[in-house]
Amino acid sequence: MESLIIESYKILCYIYLYKKITMSLDNKEEEVYNIVSGLVGFKFKVQLDGSGVCFKEILKVKNLRTDKEYYSLFINENDALFVTDTESFISQFITFLSKSIYQLDQEIENLNHPDNRPMDSYSLFIMNEDLGVHSCKQVKLIEKLEKVQKKLNSQKSV
């Protein structure tokens, strides 16, 4: 009976991992992504899917004194970017992703420290895999953003 419970648990972990890796954006996140993509002028949905980065909301803000407009993009639970154009989005998003990758690396390091293993080896594997996929996807996203940034800079200099 105990082995059946363990096998069921493993199957649930596989399903969880599969859903986390292949998870696509929900409707609201898709809507926010489409707005952001339209504003910045390039698509990056493939790199965003499964990265652990979720666009939660976007607001258009207008400074009534200066009449300048910008966008507040809320990411995940606690982060926000204040974007005025494509270049500011790219530089701020790269900074956000770099910090996120560092945090993911710290989480992986903490998980693998012998004193911080409150779970069985299988659960540890699943958690490491999940964090590793997020980190890898975010690195790919930075690479895409840097290519777009380089292209924008070369167009400016011409």
N, C-alpha and C positions, 0 to 999 in steps of 0.2 A: 504494500500500500504506500509506503514511504517513497519508494522509487517511482511510483506512478505520479505522486505529487511533485517530485523533483523534475520528472520529464515534462509534466504539464507546465511547471514554472519556466523551464527552458524554452518551451514552445511559445509561451507568452512573451518572453524576453526577445525571441527572434521576431515575433510579430511587432513588438514595440520598436525594435531597431529598424526593421523594414519600413515601418510607417514614418519614423523620424527621418530616415535617409530619403525616402521618396516623397515625403510630404510636400504638397504644393501649397501655394498661398490660398487662404480662404477668401471669400468674396470681398470683404472689406479691405483686406491687405492687397488684393488684386486691384481693386479700384484705386487705392492710394498709390500703388506701384505705377499704374497706367498714367496717373496724373504726373508723378515725378518723372517718369520716362518721357512724357510729352514736354515737360518743362525744360529738361536738360538736353533733350534731342538725341538720345541714344538708348538702346535697350540692353538690359543686363539681367533679365529674368532667369535665364539658365543658371547663371552664377549665384543668384540670390536664393533660388530654391534649395532647401536643405542646408542652408548656411547658418541657421540659428538666428538670422537677422530678420526681424519682422517690422514692416512699416505699419505703424498703428494708426496714424492720423496725419493730415497735412492741413495747415491753416494759412490763409493769406492774411498778412498783417500790413496795415498801412500806418506810417507815422504821419499823424495829422499835421504836425508842425512843419516837417520837411517835405511831405507828400511822397516820400520814398516808400516803395512796397518791397516786402520780402516774404519768404515762406518759412514757416516753422514746421519741420518734419520730425514727428515723434517716432522714435525707433525703440523696439522692444518695450521694456517697462519703464525705464528711467532716463532715457537719453533723448536729446533733441538737437537738431541742426537748424541753424538760422541761415537760410540760403537766399542769395540775391540773384545769382546767375549760375551757369553751368560750371564755371571754374571754381566758384566758392563751394558748390555742392561736391565736386570731385575732391578738392583738398580737404574739406571737412570730413567727408565720408571715408577717405583713406586714413585720416587720423583716427576716426572712430573705429574702423576695422583693425588698425594696428593695435590699438588698446585692447580690443576684444580678443584678438589672437594672443596677445600677451596673457590676458586673463584665462583664456582656455588652456594655454600652456601651463600656467600655474595650477589650474585645476587638475590637469593630467599628472603633473608632478606630485601634487598632494595626494591624489588617488593612489599613486604608485609607491608612496612612502610606506614602509612596513607598519608604522605606528598608526596610520590613518586608514586602515582597511577594515571597516566594520561590516563588510559583505563577503560573500563567497567569491571564488575566483571567476565564476561565470558572470556574475553581476558586474564584477570589476572589469571584465573584458567588454561587456556591453557598454558600460559607461565610458571606458577609454575609446571604444570605437565611435561612439556618438560624438564625443568631444573632438576626436581626430578628424571626423568627417566635416564637422563645422569649421574647424581650423583650416582644413584643406580648401574648402569651398570659399572661405573668406580670403585666403591667399590668391586664389584664382580671380576673385572679384577685384582685389587690389591690382593684379596684373592687367585686367581689362580696363580699369579706371586709369592706370598709368599710360596705357596705349592711347586712350582717348585724350588724356591730358597732353601727351606728346604731340598728337595730331593737331589739337587746338593751338598749342604753342607754335608749331611750324606754320600754321595758317596765319597767325598773328604777325610773324616775322616776314612774311611774303608781301 
